[in-house]
């Protein structure tokens, strides 16, 4: 039972470490803003097509 618990804790620790490293890579290379700037023209085209109610 203890062996299984240690194996599960080791797997959880490895997953958390990998997620931390991945978040640091995204932060270091500013990948979130690069993705946002790549998607911005597509999103702008979509939101420009939406009919708006301009009554005040």
Backbone atoms as SQL, in Angstrom:
CREATE TABLE atoms (id INTEGER PRIMARY KEY, chain TEXT, resi INTEGER, resn TEXT, atom TEXT, x REAL, y REAL, z REAL);
INSERT INTO atoms VALUES
  (1, 'A', 1, 'UNK', 'N', 0.828, -1.201, 0.000),
  (2, 'A', 1, 'UNK', 'CA', 0.000, 0.000, 0.000),
  (3, 'A', 1, 'UNK', 'C', 0.877, 1.271, 0.000),
  (4, 'A', 2, 'UNK', 'N', 1.890, 1.273, 0.825),
  (5, 'A', 2, 'UNK', 'CA', 2.782, 2.435, 0.908),
  (6, 'A', 2, 'UNK', 'C', 3.545, 2.629, -0.393),
  (7, 'A', 3, 'UNK', 'N', 3.913, 1.510, -1.024),
  (8, 'A', 3, 'UNK', 'CA', 4.639, 1.570, -2.303),
  (9, 'A', 3, 'UNK', 'C', 3.790, 2.243, -3.383),
  (10, 'A', 4, 'UNK', 'N', 2.503, 1.919, -3.408),
  (11, 'A', 4, 'UNK', 'CA', 1.595, 2.507, -4.394),
  (12, 'A', 4, 'UNK', 'C', 1.406, 3.993, -4.119),
  (13, 'A', 5, 'UNK', 'N', 1.293, 4.363, -2.856),
  (14, 'A', 5, 'UNK', 'CA', 1.128, 5.767, -2.482),
  (15, 'A', 5, 'UNK', 'C', 2.351, 6.587, -2.873),
  (16, 'A', 6, 'UNK', 'N', 3.548, 6.046, -2.652),
  (17, 'A', 6, 'UNK', 'CA', 4.763, 6.756, -3.037),
  (18, 'A', 6, 'UNK', 'C', 4.872, 6.912, -4.546),
  (19, 'A', 7, 'UNK', 'N', 4.447, 5.885, -5.291),
  (20, 'A', 7, 'UNK', 'CA', 4.484, 5.959, -6.744),
  (21, 'A', 7, 'UNK', 'C', 3.513, 7.019, -7.254),
  (22, 'A', 8, 'UNK', 'N', 2.323, 7.110, -6.649),
  (23, 'A', 8, 'UNK', 'CA', 1.342, 8.123, -7.037),
  (24, 'A', 8, 'UNK', 'C', 1.862, 9.525, -6.710),
  (25, 'A', 9, 'UNK', 'N', 2.458, 9.692, -5.555),
  (26, 'A', 9, 'UNK', 'CA', 3.009, 10.993, -5.182),
  (27, 'A', 9, 'UNK', 'C', 4.154, 11.395, -6.100),
  (28, 'A', 10, 'UNK', 'N', 4.977, 10.431, -6.515),
  (29, 'A', 10, 'UNK', 'CA', 6.058, 10.714, -7.446),
  (30, 'A', 10, 'UNK', 'C', 5.512, 11.161, -8.799),
  (31, 'A', 11, 'UNK', 'N', 4.475, 10.508, -9.275),
  (32, 'A', 11, 'UNK', 'CA', 3.864, 10.887, -10.553),
  (33, 'A', 11, 'UNK', 'C', 3.266, 12.285, -10.463),
  (34, 'A', 12, 'UNK', 'N', 2.595, 12.583, -9.362),
  (35, 'A', 12, 'UNK', 'CA', 2.010, 13.918, -9.173),
  (36, 'A', 12, 'UNK', 'C', 3.108, 14.981, -9.125),
  (37, 'A', 13, 'UNK', 'N', 4.208, 14.693, -8.442),
  (38, 'A', 13, 'UNK', 'CA', 5.319, 15.644, -8.363),
  (39, 'A', 13, 'UNK', 'C', 5.940, 15.881, -9.738),
  (40, 'A', 14, 'UNK', 'N', 6.082, 14.829, -10.537),
  (41, 'A', 14, 'UNK', 'CA', 6.637, 14.985, -11.882),
  (42, 'A', 14, 'UNK', 'C', 5.722, 15.812, -12.753),
  (43, 'A', 15, 'UNK', 'N', 4.415, 15.583, -12.664),
  (44, 'A', 15, 'UNK', 'CA', 3.454, 16.359, -13.460),
  (45, 'A', 15, 'UNK', 'C', 3.505, 17.829, -13.062),
  (46, 'A', 16, 'UNK', 'N', 3.549, 18.110, -11.772),
  (47, 'A', 16, 'UNK', 'CA', 3.602, 19.497, -11.304),
  (48, 'A', 16, 'UNK', 'C', 4.895, 20.166, -11.766),
  (49, 'A', 17, 'UNK', 'N', 6.010, 19.454, -11.712),
  (50, 'A', 17, 'UNK', 'CA', 7.284, 19.999, -12.168),
  (51, 'A', 17, 'UNK', 'C', 7.248, 20.302, -13.664),
  (52, 'A', 18, 'UNK', 'N', 6.683, 19.398, -14.448),
  (53, 'A', 18, 'UNK', 'CA', 6.585, 19.623, -15.893),
  (54, 'A', 18, 'UNK', 'C', 5.701, 20.823, -16.209),
  (55, 'A', 19, 'UNK', 'N', 4.586, 20.971, -15.498),
  (56, 'A', 19, 'UNK', 'CA', 3.715, 22.125, -15.715),
  (57, 'A', 19, 'UNK', 'C', 4.409, 23.430, -15.329),
  (58, 'A', 20, 'UNK', 'N', 5.192, 23.399, -14.263),
  (59, 'A', 20, 'UNK', 'CA', 5.939, 24.580, -13.855),
  (60, 'A', 20, 'UNK', 'C', 6.968, 24.971, -14.911),
  (61, 'A', 21, 'UNK', 'N', 7.700, 23.986, -15.421),
  (62, 'A', 21, 'UNK', 'CA', 8.701, 24.264, -16.461),
  (63, 'A', 21, 'UNK', 'C', 8.028, 24.800, -17.714),
  (64, 'A', 22, 'UNK', 'N', 6.900, 24.217, -18.094),
  (65, 'A', 22, 'UNK', 'CA', 6.164, 24.700, -19.259),
  (66, 'A', 22, 'UNK', 'C', 5.694, 26.138, -19.065),
  (67, 'A', 23, 'UNK', 'N', 5.213, 26.473, -17.877),
  (68, 'A', 23, 'UNK', 'CA', 4.761, 27.847, -17.633),
  (69, 'A', 23, 'UNK', 'C', 5.933, 28.828, -17.671),
  (70, 'A', 24, 'UNK', 'N', 7.112, 28.411, -17.214),
  (71, 'A', 24, 'UNK', 'CA', 8.281, 29.284, -17.281),
  (72, 'A', 24, 'UNK', 'C', 8.737, 29.501, -18.723),
  (73, 'A', 25, 'UNK', 'N', 8.633, 28.477, -19.565),
  (74, 'A', 25, 'UNK', 'CA', 8.983, 28.625, -20.982),
  (75, 'A', 25, 'UNK', 'C', 8.023, 29.602, -21.651),
  (76, 'A', 26, 'UNK', 'N', 6.723, 29.480, -21.367),
  (77, 'A', 26, 'UNK', 'CA', 5.727, 30.407, -21.929),
  (78, 'A', 26, 'UNK', 'C', 6.010, 31.825, -21.455),
  (79, 'A', 27, 'UNK', 'N', 6.333, 31.998, -20.179),
  (80, 'A', 27, 'UNK', 'CA', 6.624, 33.318, -19.629),
  (81, 'A', 27, 'UNK', 'C', 7.895, 33.903, -20.235),
  (82, 'A', 28, 'UNK', 'N', 8.952, 33.103, -20.338),
  (83, 'A', 28, 'UNK', 'CA', 10.247, 33.601, -20.807),
  (84, 'A', 28, 'UNK', 'C', 10.182, 34.059, -22.254),
  (85, 'A', 29, 'UNK', 'N', 9.510, 33.306, -23.097),
  (86, 'A', 29, 'UNK', 'CA', 9.433, 33.646, -24.516),
  (87, 'A', 29, 'UNK', 'C', 8.194, 34.469, -24.869),
  (88, 'A', 30, 'UNK', 'N', 7.389, 34.844, -23.881),
  (89, 'A', 30, 'UNK', 'CA', 6.199, 35.676, -24.074),
  (90, 'A', 30, 'UNK', 'C', 5.248, 35.044, -25.096),
  (91, 'A', 31, 'UNK', 'N', 5.071, 33.736, -25.002),
  (92, 'A', 31, 'UNK', 'CA', 4.294, 33.007, -25.997),
  (93, 'A', 31, 'UNK', 'C', 2.802, 33.310, -25.920),
  (94, 'A', 32, 'UNK', 'N', 2.312, 33.680, -24.747),
  (95, 'A', 32, 'UNK', 'CA', 0.887, 33.979, -24.643),
  (96, 'A', 32, 'UNK', 'C', 0.522, 35.215, -25.457),
  (97, 'A', 33, 'UNK', 'N', 1.350, 36.251, -25.411),
  (98, 'A', 33, 'UNK', 'CA', 1.053, 37.462, -26.175),
  (99, 'A', 33, 'UNK', 'C', 1.311, 37.255, -27.665),
  (100, 'A', 34, 'UNK', 'N', 2.253, 36.401, -28.015),
  (101, 'A', 34, 'UNK', 'CA', 2.487, 36.096, -29.426),
  (102, 'A', 34, 'UNK', 'C', 1.285, 35.363, -30.010),
  (103, 'A', 35, 'UNK', 'N', 0.712, 34.439, -29.240),
  (104, 'A', 35, 'UNK', 'CA', -0.483, 33.739, -29.700),
  (105, 'A', 35, 'UNK', 'C', -1.657, 34.710, -29.807),
  (106, 'A', 36, 'UNK', 'N', -1.797, 35.595, -28.837),
  (107, 'A', 36, 'UNK', 'CA', -2.879, 36.580, -28.868),
  (108, 'A', 36, 'UNK', 'C', -2.759, 37.498, -30.074),
  (109, 'A', 37, 'UNK', 'N', -1.546, 37.944, -30.378),
  (110, 'A', 37, 'UNK', 'CA', -1.378, 38.830, -31.536),
  (111, 'A', 37, 'UNK', 'C', -1.609, 38.091, -32.849),
  (112, 'A', 38, 'UNK', 'N', -1.365, 36.793, -32.883),
  (113, 'A', 38, 'UNK', 'CA', -1.639, 36.019, -34.096),
  (114, 'A', 38, 'UNK', 'C', -3.139, 35.803, -34.283),
  (115, 'A', 39, 'UNK', 'N', -3.874, 35.686, -33.195),
  (116, 'A', 39, 'UNK', 'CA', -5.318, 35.453, -33.278),
  (117, 'A', 39, 'UNK', 'C', -6.125, 36.744, -33.407),
  (118, 'A', 40, 'UNK', 'N', -5.523, 37.877, -33.113),
  (119, 'A', 40, 'UNK', 'CA', -6.251, 39.148, -33.090),
  (120, 'A', 40, 'UNK', 'C', -6.941, 39.482, -34.406),
  (121, 'A', 41, 'UNK', 'N', -6.316, 39.316, -35.576),
  (122, 'A', 41, 'UNK', 'CA', -7.042, 39.618, -36.817),
  (123, 'A', 41, 'UNK', 'C', -8.269, 38.729, -37.025),
  (124, 'A', 42, 'UNK', 'N', -8.168, 37.459, -36.655),
  (125, 'A', 42, 'UNK', 'CA', -9.320, 36.568, -36.791),
  (126, 'A', 42, 'UNK', 'C', -10.443, 36.976, -35.851),
  (127, 'A', 43, 'UNK', 'N', -10.093, 37.322, -34.628),
  (128, 'A', 43, 'UNK', 'CA', -11.109, 37.740, -33.665),
  (129, 'A', 43, 'UNK', 'C', -11.725, 39.082, -34.055),
  (130, 'A', 44, 'UNK', 'N', -10.921, 39.992, -34.574),
  (131, 'A', 44, 'UNK', 'CA', -11.441, 41.299, -34.989),
  (132, 'A', 44, 'UNK', 'C', -12.421, 41.130, -36.139),
  (133, 'A', 45, 'UNK', 'N', -12.112, 40.250, -37.086),
  (134, 'A', 45, 'UNK', 'CA', -13.019, 40.022, -38.209),
  (135, 'A', 45, 'UNK', 'C', -14.347, 39.450, -37.713),
  (136, 'A', 46, 'UNK', 'N', -14.285, 38.549, -36.748),
  (137, 'A', 46, 'UNK', 'CA', -15.511, 37.967, -36.198),
  (138, 'A', 46, 'UNK', 'C', -16.342, 39.025, -35.471),
  (139, 'A', 47, 'UNK', 'N', -15.716, 39.800, -34.603),
  (140, 'A', 47, 'UNK', 'CA', -16.473, 40.770, -33.807),
  (141, 'A', 47, 'UNK', 'C', -16.915, 41.974, -34.626),
  (142, 'A', 48, 'UNK', 'N', -16.258, 42.264, -35.739),
  (143, 'A', 48, 'UNK', 'CA', -16.719, 43.346, -36.601),
  (144, 'A', 48, 'UNK', 'C', -18.002, 42.978, -37.332),
  (145, 'A', 49, 'UNK', 'N', -18.278, 41.690, -37.519),
  (146, 'A', 49, 'UNK', 'CA', -19.487, 41.237, -38.205),
  (147, 'A', 49, 'UNK', 'C', -20.733, 41.256, -37.316),
  (148, 'A', 50, 'UNK', 'N', -20.538, 41.337, -36.006),
  (149, 'A', 50, 'UNK', 'CA', -21.672, 41.264, -35.077),
  (150, 'A', 50, 'UNK', 'C', -22.508, 42.531, -35.190),
  (151, 'A', 51, 'UNK', 'N', -23.835, 42.324, -35.365),
  (152, 'A', 51, 'UNK', 'CA', -24.749, 43.466, -35.434),
  (153, 'A', 51, 'UNK', 'C', -24.937, 44.009, -34.032),
  (154, 'A', 52, 'UNK', 'N', -24.856, 45.322, -33.916),
  (155, 'A', 52, 'UNK', 'CA', -24.951, 45.958, -32.610),
  (156, 'A', 52, 'UNK', 'C', -26.210, 46.787, -32.490),
  (157, 'A', 53, 'UNK', 'N', -26.759, 46.796, -31.309),
  (158, 'A', 53, 'UNK', 'CA', -27.908, 47.631, -30.992),
  (159, 'A', 53, 'UNK', 'C', -27.374, 48.927, -30.385),
  (160, 'A', 54, 'UNK', 'N', -27.532, 50.045, -31.102),
  (161, 'A', 54, 'UNK', 'CA', -26.904, 51.302, -30.665),
  (162, 'A', 54, 'UNK', 'C', -27.898, 52.270, -30.025),
  (163, 'A', 55, 'UNK', 'N', -29.040, 51.746, -29.549),
  (164, 'A', 55, 'UNK', 'CA', -30.001, 52.633, -28.883),
  (165, 'A', 55, 'UNK', 'C', -29.480, 53.043, -27.514),
  (166, 'A', 56, 'UNK', 'N', -29.738, 54.313, -27.192),
  (167, 'A', 56, 'UNK', 'CA', -29.325, 54.803, -25.872),
  (168, 'A', 56, 'UNK', 'C', -30.555, 55.099, -25.052);
